[in-house]
Amino acid sequence: MKDTFNATDADKALFLRVFAAIGACTSLIMAINSYLDGYLLLSLLLASAVLVFALPFVITKHDAFLAVLMLYSLYALMSYLVVSGGSHGTGPLWLFIVSPVTFFIRGLKQGAVDLILLALVVLLLFIFTPNLGLYQYDNYHFPARVMLCFAILCVLAGFYEYYRNKYSRALMQQLQINEQLARTDAMTGLSNRRYALECLTQPGFGAGAVYMLLDADNFKQFNDGYGHQVGDQVLRFIAATLKDHAGPDDIVARWGGEEFLLVVHNTAARSAKRVATQIMQHLQDNALHTDGHSLHMTLSIGAHQRQFGESIDHCLNIADKRLYLAKSSGKNRVVFDDDVAMD
């Protein structure tokens, strides 16, 4: 089935089986009625349709193929109902159920193509069926009204599908924006604290990962001496430095105020101390140039390598204590585990 902007795989699988169940039950009832009314060939075709509609309950995979198979089987049945007249000449009325199912299964563009082709086939069948000596409708009024109603329903269903996709797309885009905003610190563009804590539960941040809390030294002096706008630039400068030096699997987040979190994935833990040193060296060697000022900044870092059985809060608490130790020991330094092997 064609993807739509508000239909998950589970939604489409459910719709397919609901459609199949309704189709199977309806075809079975119609097959019995047709047999009792003496329409043997129609009864046989409807019984075959029951088998087709039952396939999704037997085959649990290949839903897209089964959906198209059922749809085209429905088209074939509709064509026969036009040619034969169905039961008491009412067969063409079943055309009206086709358009919404077509758009859901085939999507807007391919569905429109399918329905146009089906309409042409049905029109030709209405025209040539009497000439072939098949079913004879009493007059042209009934086929004409069926075709007109079918065309109107197709157009309305097409407009509905178009606007449904349009607003579903807009809704999904807005949801993605909202989700991004909920995960991101607006000031620095880094992950925020809440999202960082979510990420820490993922594989790779358990035992072996290195948790680092980093704090900008003397940040209050930047705010008081140069203003809060410059202070914001300092935070963004530090954030960019962290992103540039962190690995692709690492977590970098603004933890709060002038404090940041860097968690090195357990596959790269041996390089954690080197990364911390490179970050500190980069900040020392590269000044932030703003409003005619060249501002040099430093970081204090507390780090802990997570051990088996330790919780996230425990690791963060140890890193925070070591950050305090780095601050109280003169700042611009990193305090790691004494017993951790680092490159």
C-alpha positions as CSV (number, residue, x, y, z in Angstrom):
1,M,0.0,0.0,0.0
2,K,1.1,3.5,-0.7
3,D,2.5,5.4,2.3
4,T,0.3,8.2,3.7
5,F,1.4,10.8,6.2
6,N,-0.8,9.6,9.0
7,A,-0.9,5.9,8.5
8,T,1.6,3.7,10.3
9,D,2.4,0.2,9.2
10,A,0.1,-1.1,11.9
11,D,-2.7,1.2,10.7
12,K,-2.4,0.0,7.1
13,A,-2.2,-3.7,8.2
14,L,-5.4,-3.2,10.2
15,F,-7.2,-1.4,7.4
16,L,-6.2,-4.2,4.9
17,R,-7.6,-6.9,7.1
18,V,-10.8,-5.0,7.9
19,F,-11.2,-4.4,4.2
20,A,-10.5,-8.1,3.6
21,A,-13.0,-9.2,6.2
22,I,-15.8,-7.0,4.9
23,G,-15.0,-8.1,1.3
24,A,-15.0,-11.8,2.2
25,C,-18.2,-11.6,4.2
26,T,-20.0,-9.5,1.6
27,S,-18.8,-11.7,-1.3
28,L,-19.9,-14.9,0.6
29,I,-23.4,-13.5,1.2
30,M,-23.7,-12.4,-2.4
31,A,-22.4,-15.7,-3.6
32,I,-25.1,-17.6,-1.7
33,N,-27.8,-15.2,-2.8
34,S,-26.6,-15.4,-6.4
35,Y,-26.6,-19.2,-6.3
36,L,-30.1,-19.3,-4.9
37,D,-31.3,-16.8,-7.6
38,G,-29.8,-19.0,-10.3
39,Y,-26.8,-16.9,-11.2
40,L,-24.3,-19.8,-11.1
41,L,-21.3,-18.0,-12.9
42,L,-21.7,-14.9,-10.7
43,S,-21.9,-17.2,-7.6
44,L,-18.6,-18.9,-8.7
45,L,-16.8,-15.6,-9.2
46,L,-18.0,-14.3,-5.9
47,A,-16.8,-17.5,-4.2
48,S,-13.4,-16.9,-5.8
49,A,-13.4,-13.4,-4.4
50,V,-14.0,-14.8,-1.0
51,L,-10.7,-16.8,-1.3
52,V,-8.8,-13.7,-2.5
53,F,-10.1,-11.6,0.4
54,A,-9.2,-14.4,2.8
55,L,-5.5,-14.3,1.8
56,P,-4.4,-11.6,4.3
57,F,-5.5,-13.8,7.2
58,V,-3.4,-16.7,5.8
59,I,-0.4,-14.8,4.5
60,T,0.9,-12.4,7.2
61,K,3.6,-10.8,5.0
62,H,3.6,-9.0,1.6
63,D,0.7,-6.8,2.6
64,A,1.4,-4.3,-0.2
65,F,1.1,-7.0,-2.8
66,L,-2.0,-8.5,-1.2
67,A,-3.7,-5.1,-1.1
68,V,-3.1,-4.5,-4.8
69,L,-4.2,-8.1,-5.6
70,M,-7.5,-7.6,-3.7
71,L,-8.1,-4.2,-5.3
72,Y,-7.6,-5.4,-8.9
73,S,-9.7,-8.5,-8.1
74,L,-12.4,-6.0,-7.0
75,Y,-12.0,-4.2,-10.3
76,A,-12.4,-7.4,-12.2
77,L,-15.5,-8.3,-10.3
78,M,-16.9,-4.8,-10.9
79,S,-16.3,-5.2,-14.6
80,Y,-18.2,-8.5,-14.6
81,L,-21.1,-7.0,-12.7
82,V,-21.4,-4.3,-15.4
83,V,-21.3,-6.9,-18.2
84,S,-23.7,-9.3,-16.5
85,G,-25.9,-6.8,-14.7
86,G,-25.3,-8.7,-11.5
87,S,-28.3,-9.8,-9.5
88,H,-31.5,-8.3,-11.0
89,G,-29.5,-5.7,-12.8
90,T,-28.1,-4.0,-9.7
91,G,-24.5,-5.1,-10.1
92,P,-23.1,-1.7,-11.3
93,L,-24.2,0.0,-8.1
94,W,-21.2,-1.7,-6.3
95,L,-18.9,0.6,-8.3
96,F,-19.5,3.3,-5.6
97,I,-17.4,1.5,-3.0
98,V,-14.3,1.5,-5.2
99,S,-12.9,5.0,-5.0
100,P,-12.1,5.4,-1.2
101,V,-10.5,2.0,-1.1
102,T,-8.4,2.8,-4.2
103,F,-7.0,6.0,-2.8
104,F,-6.1,4.5,0.5
105,I,-4.3,1.5,-1.1
106,R,-2.8,3.2,-4.1
107,G,-2.3,6.8,-3.0
108,L,-3.6,9.9,-4.6
109,K,-1.7,9.9,-7.9
110,Q,-1.7,6.2,-8.7
111,G,-5.2,5.9,-7.4
112,A,-6.4,8.6,-9.7
113,V,-4.8,6.8,-12.7
114,D,-6.4,3.5,-11.7
115,L,-9.8,5.0,-11.3
116,I,-9.6,6.8,-14.6
117,L,-8.7,3.6,-16.4
118,L,-11.5,1.7,-14.5
119,A,-14.0,4.4,-15.5
120,L,-13.0,4.1,-19.2
121,V,-13.3,0.3,-19.0
122,V,-16.7,0.5,-17.4
123,L,-17.9,3.1,-19.9
124,L,-16.9,0.9,-22.8
125,L,-18.5,-2.1,-21.2
126,F,-21.8,-0.2,-20.8
127,I,-21.6,0.9,-24.4
128,F,-20.8,-2.5,-26.0
129,T,-22.4,-5.0,-23.6
130,P,-25.8,-4.8,-25.5
131,N,-24.1,-5.2,-28.8
132,L,-22.3,-8.4,-27.7
133,G,-25.6,-9.9,-26.7
134,L,-24.9,-9.8,-23.0
135,Y,-27.0,-8.1,-20.4
136,Q,-29.5,-5.6,-21.8
137,Y,-30.2,-2.6,-19.6
138,D,-33.7,-1.2,-20.0
139,N,-32.5,2.2,-21.2
140,Y,-29.4,4.3,-21.2
141,H,-30.5,6.4,-18.2
142,F,-29.4,3.9,-15.6
143,P,-25.8,3.4,-16.9
144,A,-25.5,7.2,-17.5
145,R,-26.5,7.9,-13.9
146,V,-24.2,5.2,-12.6
147,M,-21.2,6.7,-14.5
148,L,-22.1,10.2,-13.4
149,C,-22.4,9.3,-9.7
150,F,-19.2,7.2,-10.0
151,A,-17.3,10.1,-11.5
152,I,-18.6,12.5,-8.8
153,L,-17.6,10.1,-6.0
154,C,-14.2,9.7,-7.5
155,V,-13.6,13.4,-7.7
156,L,-14.9,14.0,-4.1
157,A,-12.8,11.1,-2.8
158,G,-9.8,12.5,-4.6
159,F,-10.2,16.0,-3.1
160,Y,-10.6,14.4,0.3
161,E,-7.4,12.4,-0.1
162,Y,-5.5,15.4,-1.4
163,Y,-6.5,17.6,1.6
164,R,-6.1,14.7,4.0
165,N,-2.5,14.3,2.8
166,K,-1.9,18.0,2.8
167,Y,-2.9,18.7,6.3
168,S,-1.4,15.4,7.6
169,R,1.9,16.5,6.1
170,A,1.6,19.9,7.7
171,L,0.7,18.2,11.0
172,M,3.6,15.8,10.8
173,Q,6.1,18.6,10.0
174,Q,4.8,20.6,13.0
175,L,5.1,17.5,15.2
176,Q,8.7,17.0,14.1
177,I,9.4,20.7,14.8
178,N,7.8,20.5,18.2
179,E,9.7,17.3,19.0
180,Q,13.0,18.9,17.9
181,L,12.2,22.0,20.1
182,A,11.4,19.7,23.0
183,R,14.8,18.0,22.7
184,T,17.0,21.0,21.9
185,D,18.4,23.8,24.0
186,A,17.4,27.0,22.2
187,M,20.5,28.9,23.2
188,T,23.2,26.5,22.0
189,G,21.5,24.1,19.7
190,L,22.7,21.2,21.8
191,S,20.5,18.5,23.3
192,N,18.7,19.7,26.4
193,R,18.9,18.0,29.8
194,R,15.7,16.0,29.4
195,Y,16.6,14.5,26.1
196,A,20.1,13.8,27.2
197,L,18.8,11.7,30.1
198,E,16.6,9.8,27.6
199,C,19.6,9.1,25.4
200,L,21.6,7.8,28.4
201,T,19.3,4.8,28.6
202,Q,20.4,3.6,25.2
203,P,22.9,0.9,24.6
204,G,26.5,2.2,24.5
205,F,26.1,4.5,27.6
206,G,26.1,1.7,30.2
207,A,29.2,0.2,31.7
208,G,32.4,1.6,30.1
209,A,30.9,5.0,29.0
210,V,32.6,8.1,30.3
211,Y,30.4,10.7,31.9
212,M,31.8,14.3,31.9
213,L,30.4,17.4,33.4
214,L,32.0,20.6,32.1
215,D,31.6,24.1,33.5
216,A,32.7,27.4,32.0
217,D,35.2,29.0,34.4
218,N,34.5,32.6,35.5
219,F,31.4,32.8,33.4
220,K,29.8,35.4,35.6
221,Q,32.6,37.8,34.7
222,F,31.7,37.5,31.0
223,N,28.1,38.3,31.8
224,D,28.9,41.2,34.2
225,G,31.8,42.6,32.2
226,Y,30.5,42.4,28.7
227,G,26.7,41.8,29.0
228,H,24.4,38.9,28.7
229,Q,24.5,38.9,24.9
230,V,28.2,38.2,25.0
231,G,27.6,35.6,27.7
232,D,25.3,33.9,25.3
233,Q,28.0,34.0,22.6
234,V,30.4,32.4,25.0
235,L,28.0,29.5,25.6
236,R,27.5,29.0,21.9
237,F,31.2,29.1,21.3
238,I,31.8,26.4,24.0
239,A,28.9,24.3,22.6
240,A,30.4,24.4,19.1
241,T,33.7,23.4,20.4
242,L,32.2,20.4,22.2
243,K,30.3,19.3,19.1
244,D,33.5,19.6,17.0
245,H,35.5,17.4,19.3
246,A,32.9,14.8,20.4
247,G,32.5,11.6,18.5
248,P,29.4,10.8,16.3
249,D,28.0,8.4,18.9
250,D,28.7,10.7,21.9
251,I,26.1,12.7,23.8
252,V,26.6,16.5,24.0
253,A,24.1,18.5,25.9
254,R,23.6,21.7,27.8
255,W,23.1,20.6,31.4
256,G,22.1,24.0,32.8
257,G,23.4,27.5,33.0
258,E,27.1,27.4,32.0
259,E,27.3,23.7,32.6
260,F,27.5,21.0,29.9
261,L,27.4,17.3,29.6
262,L,29.6,15.1,27.4
263,V,29.2,11.4,27.5
264,V,31.7,9.4,25.5
265,H,30.3,6.2,24.0
266,N,31.7,3.0,25.6
267,T,33.3,2.0,22.3
268,A,35.5,5.2,22.4
269,A,36.0,5.4,26.2
270,R,39.8,5.1,26.0
271,S,40.0,8.4,24.1
272,A,37.8,10.3,26.6
273,K,40.7,12.0,28.4
274,R,42.4,12.9,25.2
275,V,39.1,14.5,23.9
276,A,38.7,16.5,27.2
277,T,42.3,17.7,26.9
278,Q,41.8,18.7,23.2
279,I,38.6,20.6,24.1
280,M,40.4,22.6,26.8
281,Q,43.4,23.2,24.6
282,H,41.2,24.4,21.8
283,L,39.5,27.0,24.0
284,Q,42.9,28.2,25.3
285,D,44.3,28.6,21.8
286,N,41.2,30.1,20.1
287,A,39.6,33.3,21.4
288,L,36.0,34.4,20.8
289,H,36.1,37.6,18.8
290,T,33.1,39.8,19.5
291,D,32.5,43.6,19.6
292,G,36.2,44.3,19.4
293,H,37.1,42.0,22.2
294,S,39.1,38.7,22.1
295,L,37.8,36.5,24.9
296,H,39.7,33.5,26.1
297,M,37.8,31.0,28.2
298,T,38.6,27.8,30.1
299,L,36.7,24.8,31.3
300,S,36.7,22.7,34.5
301,I,35.8,19.1,33.9
302,G,34.8,16.2,36.2
303,A,34.6,12.8,34.7
304,H,33.7,9.2,35.7
305,Q,33.7,6.0,33.8
306,R,30.5,4.0,34.5
307,Q,31.0,0.6,36.1
308,F,28.6,-2.4,36.0
309,G,25.7,-1.9,38.4
310,E,26.0,1.8,38.6
311,S,23.0,4.0,37.9
312,I,23.0,7.1,35.7
313,D,22.3,9.3,38.7
314,H,25.2,7.7,40.5
315,C,27.6,8.4,37.6
316,L,26.4,12.0,37.3
317,N,26.8,12.5,41.0
318,I,30.4,11.3,40.9
319,A,31.2,13.5,37.8
320,D,29.6,16.5,39.6
321,K,31.8,15.9,42.7
322,R,34.9,15.7,40.5
323,L,33.8,18.9,38.7
324,Y,33.6,20.6,42.1
325,L,37.1,19.3,42.9
326,A,38.4,20.7,39.6
327,K,36.9,24.0,40.4
328,S,38.3,24.1,43.9
329,S,41.7,23.0,42.7
330,G,42.3,26.1,40.6
331,K,39.9,25.6,37.6
332,N,41.0,24.9,34.0
333,R,41.6,21.3,34.7
334,V,40.0,17.8,34.3
335,V,39.6,15.3,37.2
336,F,39.2,11.7,36.0
337,D,39.1,8.4,37.8
338,D,42.5,7.5,39.1
339,D,42.1,3.8,38.0
340,V,40.8,4.3,34.5
341,A,43.0,3.5,31.5
342,M,42.9,6.4,29.1
343,D,44.8,7.1,25.9
